[in-house]
Amino acid sequence: MGYSVGQVAGFAGVTVRTLHHYDEIGLLSPSGRSHAGHRRYDDGDLDRLQQILFYRELGFPLDQVAALLDDPDADPQEHLRRQHDLLTARIAELQKMAAAVEHAMEAKKMGINLTPEERFEVFGDNDPEQYAEEVEQRWGSTDAYKESQRRSARYTKADWQRMQDEGTDWGNRYGALMDAGEEPTGERAMDLAEEHRLHIDRWFYDCGYEMQRCLADMYVADERFTRFYEAIHPGMAVHLRDAIHANAARHAHA
């Protein structure tokens, strides 16, 4: 006896009106009728409906769906291969969209609520979100990370710009100090190491001397941090590490 239009609508998650429309335009005409003249669908009809819904989900208009399904040179296996290729492409597209959304979520979590133009204007190529996930994994449970999140969530574009300007000015002065041949254990180098510590303390989290010493070691051990400081001035990563250690020792004996 086959399936009624109501049963098929329930199976497929479509409306009875949709099935009536498909019948009216010749896209899916039921294979039989009941004694009372009601539409009756067999398994072949359900297979065709499944194909229709696949193509519709992929964005094909009804006339193109009809042309694809009624192509005399296409067999059922060919339809499945085509749909697999289309679905694979859609999945890749959706994954890219999901990655973009996750990136935006990380930006919000980092408190960097800037437009792309503002972010580039402030940070240039030094994307502050580049290692956000790794930072959270490594230090997300620490008080310093939580404090940094709390503070940065309040910062405006002007705040980020002021922070960047301070860092640029510090980098220029430290580079000039190195050009002048100042040793890491010299007074000026230690003073700038102290300024470096206070910059972190003021903008992100409480940064004591032991914390700064750990950071300094990471500037040399992690090549990404090393590249950042080497871009300011060749040899800065090691020089700054030694200056930070010397400054910490100076204050320990003060």
C-alpha positions as a Markdown table, in Angstrom:
| # | Residue | x | y | z |
|---|---|---|---|---|
| 1 | Met | 0.0 | 0.0 | 0.0 |
| 2 | Gly | 3.0 | 2.4 | 0.4 |
| 3 | Tyr | 3.2 | 5.4 | 2.7 |
| 4 | Ser | 0.7 | 8.3 | 3.0 |
| 5 | Val | 1.7 | 11.9 | 2.4 |
| 6 | Gly | 1.5 | 12.5 | 6.1 |
| 7 | Gln | 3.8 | 9.6 | 7.0 |
| 8 | Val | 6.4 | 10.7 | 4.4 |
| 9 | Ala | 6.2 | 14.3 | 5.7 |
| 10 | Gly | 6.9 | 12.9 | 9.2 |
| 11 | Phe | 9.8 | 10.7 | 8.0 |
| 12 | Ala | 11.5 | 13.5 | 6.1 |
| 13 | Gly | 10.9 | 16.4 | 8.4 |
| 14 | Val | 9.0 | 18.4 | 5.7 |
| 15 | Thr | 5.5 | 19.7 | 5.5 |
| 16 | Val | 2.6 | 18.0 | 3.6 |
| 17 | Arg | 2.3 | 21.3 | 1.6 |
| 18 | Thr | 6.0 | 20.9 | 0.5 |
| 19 | Leu | 5.3 | 17.3 | -0.8 |
| 20 | His | 2.1 | 18.6 | -2.6 |
| 21 | His | 4.2 | 21.3 | -4.2 |
| 22 | Tyr | 6.9 | 18.8 | -5.3 |
| 23 | Asp | 4.1 | 16.7 | -6.9 |
| 24 | Glu | 2.6 | 19.7 | -8.7 |
| 25 | Ile | 5.9 | 20.7 | -10.3 |
| 26 | Gly | 6.8 | 17.1 | -11.2 |
| 27 | Leu | 9.8 | 16.9 | -8.9 |
| 28 | Leu | 8.4 | 14.1 | -6.8 |
| 29 | Ser | 5.2 | 12.4 | -7.9 |
| 30 | Pro | 4.0 | 9.5 | -5.8 |
| 31 | Ser | 4.1 | 6.1 | -7.5 |
| 32 | Gly | 0.6 | 5.2 | -6.5 |
| 33 | Arg | -2.8 | 6.3 | -5.3 |
| 34 | Ser | -5.1 | 4.8 | -2.7 |
| 35 | His | -8.7 | 3.7 | -3.7 |
| 36 | Ala | -9.8 | 7.1 | -2.4 |
| 37 | Gly | -7.3 | 8.8 | -4.7 |
| 38 | His | -4.8 | 9.8 | -1.9 |
| 39 | Arg | -1.1 | 9.9 | -2.7 |
| 40 | Arg | 0.9 | 6.8 | -1.8 |
| 41 | Tyr | 4.7 | 6.8 | -1.8 |
| 42 | Asp | 6.9 | 3.7 | -2.2 |
| 43 | Asp | 10.6 | 3.1 | -1.2 |
| 44 | Gly | 11.8 | 4.4 | -4.6 |
| 45 | Asp | 9.9 | 7.7 | -3.9 |
| 46 | Leu | 11.5 | 8.0 | -0.5 |
| 47 | Asp | 15.0 | 7.5 | -2.1 |
| 48 | Arg | 14.2 | 10.3 | -4.6 |
| 49 | Leu | 13.0 | 12.5 | -1.8 |
| 50 | Gln | 16.2 | 11.9 | 0.1 |
| 51 | Gln | 18.2 | 13.0 | -2.9 |
| 52 | Ile | 16.0 | 16.1 | -3.3 |
| 53 | Leu | 16.5 | 17.1 | 0.3 |
| 54 | Phe | 20.3 | 16.6 | 0.1 |
| 55 | Tyr | 20.6 | 18.9 | -2.9 |
| 56 | Arg | 18.2 | 21.5 | -1.3 |
| 57 | Glu | 20.3 | 21.5 | 1.9 |
| 58 | Leu | 23.3 | 22.2 | -0.3 |
| 59 | Gly | 21.6 | 25.3 | -1.7 |
| 60 | Phe | 20.4 | 24.0 | -5.1 |
| 61 | Pro | 17.2 | 25.6 | -6.5 |
| 62 | Leu | 14.4 | 23.2 | -7.4 |
| 63 | Asp | 14.8 | 23.4 | -11.2 |
| 64 | Gln | 18.5 | 22.4 | -10.9 |
| 65 | Val | 17.6 | 19.6 | -8.5 |
| 66 | Ala | 15.1 | 18.2 | -11.1 |
| 67 | Ala | 17.7 | 18.5 | -13.9 |
| 68 | Leu | 20.3 | 16.6 | -11.8 |
| 69 | Leu | 17.9 | 13.8 | -10.7 |
| 70 | Asp | 16.4 | 13.4 | -14.2 |
| 71 | Asp | 19.8 | 13.3 | -16.0 |
| 72 | Pro | 19.7 | 10.0 | -18.0 |
| 73 | Asp | 23.5 | 9.7 | -17.8 |
| 74 | Ala | 23.6 | 9.8 | -14.0 |
| 75 | Asp | 23.2 | 6.7 | -11.9 |
| 76 | Pro | 22.5 | 6.6 | -8.2 |
| 77 | Gln | 26.1 | 6.0 | -7.4 |
| 78 | Glu | 27.1 | 9.2 | -9.3 |
| 79 | His | 24.6 | 11.2 | -7.2 |
| 80 | Leu | 26.1 | 9.9 | -4.0 |
| 81 | Arg | 29.6 | 10.7 | -5.2 |
| 82 | Arg | 28.6 | 14.2 | -6.2 |
| 83 | Gln | 26.8 | 14.8 | -2.9 |
| 84 | His | 29.8 | 13.5 | -1.0 |
| 85 | Asp | 32.1 | 16.0 | -2.8 |
| 86 | Leu | 29.7 | 18.8 | -2.2 |
| 87 | Leu | 29.2 | 18.0 | 1.4 |
| 88 | Thr | 33.0 | 17.7 | 1.9 |
| 89 | Ala | 33.4 | 21.2 | 0.5 |
| 90 | Arg | 30.6 | 22.5 | 2.7 |
| 91 | Ile | 32.2 | 20.9 | 5.8 |
| 92 | Ala | 35.5 | 22.6 | 5.0 |
| 93 | Glu | 33.7 | 25.9 | 4.5 |
| 94 | Leu | 31.8 | 25.6 | 7.8 |
| 95 | Gln | 35.1 | 24.6 | 9.6 |
| 96 | Lys | 36.6 | 27.9 | 8.3 |
| 97 | Met | 33.6 | 29.8 | 9.6 |
| 98 | Ala | 33.8 | 28.0 | 12.9 |
| 99 | Ala | 37.5 | 28.9 | 13.2 |
| 100 | Ala | 36.7 | 32.5 | 12.5 |
| 101 | Val | 34.0 | 32.5 | 15.2 |
| 102 | Glu | 36.4 | 30.9 | 17.7 |
| 103 | His | 39.0 | 33.5 | 16.9 |
| 104 | Ala | 36.4 | 36.2 | 17.6 |
| 105 | Met | 35.5 | 34.5 | 20.9 |
| 106 | Glu | 39.2 | 34.4 | 21.9 |
| 107 | Ala | 39.4 | 38.1 | 21.1 |
| 108 | Lys | 36.5 | 38.8 | 23.4 |
| 109 | Lys | 37.9 | 36.5 | 26.1 |
| 110 | Met | 41.3 | 38.4 | 25.8 |
| 111 | Gly | 39.4 | 41.6 | 26.2 |
| 112 | Ile | 40.7 | 42.9 | 22.9 |
| 113 | Asn | 37.4 | 44.4 | 21.8 |
| 114 | Leu | 38.8 | 46.2 | 18.7 |
| 115 | Thr | 37.8 | 46.1 | 15.1 |
| 116 | Pro | 40.3 | 44.5 | 12.7 |
| 117 | Glu | 41.3 | 47.9 | 11.5 |
| 118 | Glu | 41.9 | 49.1 | 15.0 |
| 119 | Arg | 43.8 | 45.9 | 15.9 |
| 120 | Phe | 46.1 | 46.3 | 13.0 |
| 121 | Glu | 46.6 | 50.0 | 13.7 |
| 122 | Val | 47.6 | 49.3 | 17.3 |
| 123 | Phe | 49.5 | 46.0 | 17.0 |
| 124 | Gly | 50.6 | 45.8 | 13.4 |
| 125 | Asp | 51.8 | 42.3 | 12.6 |
| 126 | Asn | 52.2 | 41.4 | 16.3 |
| 127 | Asp | 48.8 | 39.8 | 16.7 |
| 128 | Pro | 48.2 | 39.6 | 20.5 |
| 129 | Glu | 45.7 | 36.7 | 20.0 |
| 130 | Gln | 48.1 | 34.5 | 18.1 |
| 131 | Tyr | 49.0 | 32.4 | 21.1 |
| 132 | Ala | 45.8 | 33.0 | 23.2 |
| 133 | Glu | 44.8 | 29.4 | 23.3 |
| 134 | Glu | 48.3 | 28.2 | 24.4 |
| 135 | Val | 48.5 | 30.9 | 27.0 |
| 136 | Glu | 45.2 | 29.9 | 28.5 |
| 137 | Gln | 46.2 | 26.2 | 28.5 |
| 138 | Arg | 49.5 | 26.9 | 30.2 |
| 139 | Trp | 48.5 | 29.6 | 32.6 |
| 140 | Gly | 44.7 | 29.8 | 32.6 |
| 141 | Ser | 44.4 | 28.6 | 36.2 |
| 142 | Thr | 46.9 | 31.1 | 37.6 |
| 143 | Asp | 46.0 | 34.3 | 39.5 |
| 144 | Ala | 48.3 | 36.3 | 37.2 |
| 145 | Tyr | 46.3 | 35.1 | 34.1 |
| 146 | Lys | 43.0 | 35.9 | 35.7 |
| 147 | Glu | 44.1 | 39.3 | 36.8 |
| 148 | Ser | 45.4 | 40.1 | 33.3 |
| 149 | Gln | 42.1 | 39.1 | 31.8 |
| 150 | Arg | 40.2 | 41.2 | 34.3 |
| 151 | Arg | 42.3 | 44.3 | 33.6 |
| 152 | Ser | 42.5 | 44.0 | 29.8 |
| 153 | Ala | 38.8 | 43.5 | 29.5 |
| 154 | Arg | 38.4 | 47.2 | 30.5 |
| 155 | Tyr | 41.0 | 48.6 | 28.0 |
| 156 | Thr | 39.9 | 50.8 | 25.2 |
| 157 | Lys | 41.7 | 51.4 | 21.9 |
| 158 | Ala | 43.4 | 54.4 | 23.5 |
| 159 | Asp | 44.6 | 52.3 | 26.4 |
| 160 | Trp | 46.1 | 49.6 | 24.0 |
| 161 | Gln | 47.7 | 52.4 | 22.0 |
| 162 | Arg | 49.3 | 54.0 | 25.1 |
| 163 | Met | 50.6 | 50.6 | 26.2 |
| 164 | Gln | 52.1 | 50.0 | 22.8 |
| 165 | Asp | 53.7 | 53.5 | 22.7 |
| 166 | Glu | 55.2 | 52.9 | 26.1 |
| 167 | Gly | 56.6 | 49.6 | 24.9 |
| 168 | Thr | 58.0 | 51.1 | 21.7 |
| 169 | Asp | 59.7 | 53.9 | 23.7 |
| 170 | Trp | 61.2 | 51.4 | 26.1 |
| 171 | Gly | 62.5 | 49.3 | 23.3 |
| 172 | Asn | 64.1 | 52.2 | 21.6 |
| 173 | Arg | 65.9 | 53.3 | 24.8 |
| 174 | Tyr | 67.0 | 49.7 | 25.5 |
| 175 | Gly | 68.4 | 49.4 | 21.9 |
| 176 | Ala | 70.3 | 52.6 | 22.3 |
| 177 | Leu | 71.7 | 51.4 | 25.6 |
| 178 | Met | 73.0 | 48.2 | 23.9 |
| 179 | Asp | 74.4 | 50.3 | 21.0 |
| 180 | Ala | 76.3 | 52.3 | 23.6 |
| 181 | Gly | 77.9 | 49.0 | 24.9 |
| 182 | Glu | 76.1 | 49.0 | 28.3 |
| 183 | Glu | 76.6 | 45.7 | 30.1 |
| 184 | Pro | 73.4 | 43.9 | 31.4 |
| 185 | Thr | 74.8 | 44.4 | 34.9 |
| 186 | Gly | 75.2 | 48.1 | 34.4 |
| 187 | Glu | 73.0 | 50.6 | 36.2 |
| 188 | Arg | 71.1 | 51.8 | 33.2 |
| 189 | Ala | 70.3 | 48.3 | 32.0 |
| 190 | Met | 69.0 | 47.3 | 35.4 |
| 191 | Asp | 66.9 | 50.4 | 35.5 |
| 192 | Leu | 65.3 | 49.6 | 32.2 |
| 193 | Ala | 64.8 | 46.0 | 33.4 |
| 194 | Glu | 62.9 | 47.5 | 36.4 |
| 195 | Glu | 60.9 | 49.7 | 34.1 |
| 196 | His | 60.0 | 46.5 | 32.1 |
| 197 | Arg | 58.8 | 44.9 | 35.3 |
| 198 | Leu | 56.7 | 47.9 | 36.3 |
| 199 | His | 55.1 | 48.0 | 32.8 |
| 200 | Ile | 53.8 | 44.4 | 33.2 |
| 201 | Asp | 52.8 | 45.2 | 36.8 |
| 202 | Arg | 50.8 | 48.3 | 35.7 |
| 203 | Trp | 49.1 | 46.9 | 32.7 |
| 204 | Phe | 48.6 | 43.2 | 33.3 |
| 205 | Tyr | 49.3 | 41.6 | 36.7 |
| 206 | Asp | 51.4 | 41.9 | 39.8 |
| 207 | Cys | 54.9 | 41.1 | 38.6 |
| 208 | Gly | 57.4 | 40.5 | 41.4 |
| 209 | Tyr | 61.0 | 39.9 | 40.8 |
| 210 | Glu | 60.8 | 36.1 | 40.8 |
| 211 | Met | 58.0 | 36.3 | 38.3 |
| 212 | Gln | 60.0 | 38.6 | 36.0 |
| 213 | Arg | 63.0 | 36.2 | 36.3 |
| 214 | Cys | 60.9 | 33.3 | 35.0 |
| 215 | Leu | 59.6 | 35.5 | 32.1 |
| 216 | Ala | 63.2 | 36.5 | 31.3 |
| 217 | Asp | 64.3 | 32.9 | 31.1 |
| 218 | Met | 61.3 | 32.2 | 28.8 |
| 219 | Tyr | 62.4 | 35.1 | 26.5 |
| 220 | Val | 65.5 | 33.0 | 25.7 |
| 221 | Ala | 64.1 | 29.5 | 25.9 |
| 222 | Asp | 61.1 | 30.1 | 23.7 |
| 223 | Glu | 62.1 | 31.1 | 20.2 |
| 224 | Arg | 58.9 | 33.1 | 19.6 |
| 225 | Phe | 59.7 | 35.4 | 22.5 |
| 226 | Thr | 63.3 | 35.5 | 21.3 |
| 227 | Arg | 62.2 | 36.6 | 17.8 |
| 228 | Phe | 60.1 | 39.4 | 19.3 |
| 229 | Tyr | 63.0 | 40.9 | 21.3 |
| 230 | Glu | 65.5 | 40.3 | 18.5 |
| 231 | Ala | 63.3 | 42.2 | 16.1 |
| 232 | Ile | 63.7 | 45.2 | 18.5 |
| 233 | His | 67.4 | 44.9 | 18.6 |
| 234 | Pro | 69.8 | 41.9 | 17.8 |
| 235 | Gly | 70.9 | 40.2 | 21.0 |
| 236 | Met | 68.2 | 41.8 | 23.1 |
| 237 | Ala | 66.6 | 38.6 | 24.4 |
| 238 | Val | 69.8 | 37.4 | 26.2 |
| 239 | His | 70.9 | 40.9 | 27.2 |
| 240 | Leu | 67.5 | 41.6 | 28.8 |
| 241 | Arg | 67.4 | 38.3 | 30.5 |
| 242 | Asp | 70.7 | 39.0 | 32.2 |
| 243 | Ala | 69.7 | 42.6 | 33.1 |
| 244 | Ile | 66.5 | 41.3 | 34.7 |
| 245 | His | 68.4 | 38.7 | 36.7 |
| 246 | Ala | 70.9 | 41.4 | 37.8 |
| 247 | Asn | 68.1 | 43.8 | 38.7 |
| 248 | Ala | 66.3 | 41.1 | 40.8 |
| 249 | Ala | 69.6 | 40.4 | 42.6 |
| 250 | Arg | 70.1 | 44.1 | 43.2 |
| 251 | His | 66.8 | 44.5 | 44.9 |
| 252 | Ala | 67.2 | 41.2 | 46.9 |
| 253 | His | 70.3 | 42.7 | 48.5 |
| 254 | Ala | 68.9 | 46.2 | 48.9 |
